[in-house]
Amino acid sequence: MARDIKMCVINAEVVEEIRYIAGSQSEIMTRIGISWNSWIKVEGGMPIRLSVGQRLRMRVLERLEDLPGLGAKFPSRLPGEALDRRALERNFLKPVTVSGGTDGSASRIRSVQQAREMTAGRQQAAL
């Protein structure tokens, strides 16, 4: 019997900025609150559990001062505000529902470099 699993994909524009604070494999949990395996999926544009995505969003929103590039991607229209926080929160993740098992693509990725290469390949194919 297949069951639906609530998952999400993190906005690629946000991932570009998070890289700067994610740190190494040993630092990632304390810095952004997710495991290295989840980070590899995030880097590859693959779904992660919704609860993990929400925790990541919360941690990133706590560290906005360390991520000035987000202001350029989500600019505020208010004077004196560099970042539209609400726009960032709305666009941070995209909920998806995965039914049944997995297609195995997550198990093929073993490193952040492989995840980035996979993402780059998908972007090239889209052009």
Buried (B, 14 or more C-beta within 10 A) or exposed (E): EEEEBEBBBBBEBBBEBBBEBBBEBEEBBEBBBBEBBBBBBBBBBBBBBBEBBBBBBEBBBEEBEEBEBBBEBBEBEEEEEEBBEEBBBEBBBEEBEBEEEEEEEBEEBEEBEBBBBBBEEEEEEEE
